[in-house]
Amino acid sequence: MVNKQKILIVDDDPNIAELVSLYLIKECYETMIVNDGESALMNVDSFQPNLILLDLMLPGIDGYQVCREIRSKSTTPIIMMSAKGEVFDKVLGLELGADDYIEKPFDTKELVARVKAVLRRYKAPAATASGVSEKRVEYPDLTINLTNYSVIYMGHSVDMPPKELELLYFLAASPNHVFTREQLLDQIWGYEYIGDTRTVDVHIKRLREKIKDHSAWKLSTIWGIGYKFETKL
């Protein structure tokens, strides 16, 4: 028997939470509902969800703080739900580590579709013959393997220098997460790198010359902030 994937629903509105749970159960997911941030943090370890649906406006600990604390110890996918539709709120949520953001009121079918899309993207690292986890991310027509430093795009191998590949892998491994140029410099080149953020811009430009936008994903510029690997439903 195949184990059901588990969804933790965190929302202080019981009507919305129950409705979302009902639709997810119909899609053969197992659900748990909690109504505040503290309960969410208490149940993440015990319930071990495959995905978390997280409302932002929660009593006590708000959704942003919940996301921050979960991300400090777990890579479990998080979809934020909020009536806040401003770009700033979305960017902040994604910067804190959310994998997607959906505005309230939402169509329940769209929410279910987003849950399925995020779960498809999130895969545990594959084990190699030696038993070592393989660092690889896969999207339609794109496979980035950091273990053997290879990129397969549209069925063909693409040659690229190590830093370009590492930058592409880092972005693709956290889809829809916005990173500043400074964060990318720190992660890819290291804190002791002597240079400026234009280094990131140059590498992104080179990546775009080799990896064109796809109908399912693309390298996106967030003006005034940085970059993200954007995926679509």
N, C-alpha and C positions, 0 to 999 in steps of 0.2 A: 504494500500500500504506500503510495506517495504521500509524504508529509505535506500538509497545507502550509503555504507561506503565511506568515503572521504580520498583521498590520496593527500598530498601536495608534489609536485615534485620541488626540489631545485637544479637547474643545470644551469650553465652559457652557456652551449652549447644548443642552441634552437633546433637543429636537434635531439639530443639525447632526450631532454625533450619531444618534440612532439611525437617522436616514442614511448617512454615509455607511455605517456599519451594515445595514440591511443590504445595500447594493453590493458591498464587497463580499458579504457572505454568499449572495447569489452567484458571485463569480468564483466561489469556492476558496475564498481566503478565510483565515481564522482572525478574528478581531478582538481587541481589548479596548475599552473606553475608559479614559480618565479625564477629570474635569479641571485640573490645575497643574501648574508646572512642577510643583514638589512631588505630586503623585507620579508624574511622567518620569522624573529622574529616579524615583524609587523603583519603578517597574521595568525600566529599560533592561537591567541586568537579569531580572527574574523571568520576564516574558520573552526576552531575546527576539524582538521583532525583526522581520526582514526589511521593514520600511516603517517610517513614522510620519503620520499626518499631524502637523503641528500648527495650531492656531496661535496668532501673535498676541492677541489681547486676552491674556489669562490673569486670573486673580493671583496675587502674591508674586511669584517669579514669572516674568513675562516670557513670551516665546523666543525672543532674541537671546535671553540669558540661558534658557533651556537648550537652545541650539548650540550655544557657545560651550556649555558644559558637556553636552553629549559629544561634540566634536573633539573635545580634549582627550577623549578616551575611546572613541568608536567611529567607524566609517559607515555606520548604518545610514542608508539613504533617508533624506528628510525632504518632505514637500511642505512648504509653509502655506497656510491658508489665512487670508486676511482681507478685511474690508478696506485696508489701506492700499490704494492703487498708485501712489506716487512713485516715480522712478527711484527716488532716494530710498524709499522703504524696500523696494525690490532689490536694489543693489546692495543695501545693507544686509538683507537676509541672505543673499547669495554669497556675499563676502564672508559671512559668518560660517558658511559651509552648507547651506541648504542646496539641494540638488534641483529644486524647481519651486515655483511660486505661483499660486493661483488666487485670483481675487474673488471675494464674496460679493454678491451672491454668485454661485457658480452652478453650471449644469452638472448634475451628478454623473451623467454618462461621460462628460469631459474629464471629471476628476478620476473616474475609474480608468479611463484611457491613459491619463498621465501616470497613474500608479503602475499600470502595466508597462508603460514606456520606460519609466525609471528602473523598474525591476529587471527589464530586459537588458538595460545598459550595465546594471550592477552585477558583476560576476566575480566570484572568488577566484584568486589567482590559480592558474592551472599548475599541477605538479609535474616536474620534469622527471626523466628516468632516474636521475640521481636523488630524487626526493626533495630537491630545492624548489621553492615556489618560483614560478616564471612570471616576470614582470611584463605583462602584455595587456593591451586594451584593443578591443575590436569594435568597429562600427561598419555600417554598409560600405563596401569597397575600400576599407582602410583598416590595416592591422599594424600596430606599432609595438615592437618587441624590444624592450630595454635590456633583456637578458643577453640577446645576441646582436643588439644594435642593428635591427633591420626594420624597414618600413615597406609594406606592400600596399600599393595604391592602384586601384582599378586593375588588379591582377598582375601588376608589374612591380619589381623591386625598384625602389627609389634610393639613390645614393645621396647621403647628406652627412656633413660633419657631425661629430659627437654632440656639440652644444645645440645644434639645430634639432637633432633627434631628441635630446633630453628635454628641450623646451617644449617640443610638440607632445612628447609623452606626458610631461608634467601637466600641461593644460588639458589634454584629452582624458587623463586619469581622474580629473575633477570636472566633469561636464557642467556647463552653465555657472561655474564658479568664477567670479571676477577677481583677477589678480592685478595689483598695481605693478608698475614697472619696477619699483623698488623691491617688491616681494619676489618678482621673477629673478631679478639680479641676485638677491640673497639665496634663493633656492638653487639656481642653476650655476651661477658663477662663484657664489660664496661671499660671506661677509667681508672678506679681506680683498675682494676684487677692487682694483683701482680703475675706475672708468665711470661712465655716466649712463643714464637710462636710454640714450640713443642706441646703445648696443642692442637692447631688446628690440627696438623698432627695426633695426637693420635685419636681425634674425627673423622677425615676423615677416618682413618683406620677402626675404629669401624663401621662407616656408610657403608663402602664398604663390610664389612663382612655380613651386614644385607640386603643391597640393592645392588644387582649385576647390572652390566652394562646391559642396554636394547638396543634393536636395534634402538630405537628412542631417547634415551638420556643416559647420563652417567656422573658420577663425574670425572672431568678431572683435572690432575695436570699440571699447567703451570710452568715448571721448572725455578727456580730462581725468580719466582714472587708469585704464590699462587695457587688458585683453581677457578674452575667455574663449573656450571651445564650446560653441553654441550648438545644441542639438535640438531637433524638432520632433514632434509627434509623427 
